[in-house]
Amino acid sequence: MEKEWHIQPYYKSELAQAYAPEISLKAALNRMALWIKINAPLSEALHETGYHPKQKLLTSRQVELIFHYLGQP
């Protein structure tokens, strides 16, 4: 049974692995960072929330934005 994703705080590592379960955690985090970087609207929206690439815990608003622009894992 697949996990049902809700808008709530998540560790970035948890989301990264959910989007790319077939690769290592480090590779998944790098992939998520690249997706955020190349998606200008997402990057800008996250920046407006105070997002920093090194943060480990994503806020509910940041998760909502990621789901909006990337879809749910």
Number of C-alpha atoms within 10 A of each C-alpha: 3 5 7 7 13 12 13 12 14 17 13 21 17 15 20 22 20 16 18 16 13 10 13 12 16 12 14 22 20 13 17 20 16 11 16 19 14 10 12 11 13 20 18 13 16 21 13 10 12 10 16 10 12 8 9 12 15 20 18 14 15 23 22 19 19 22 16 11 15 15 10 15 16
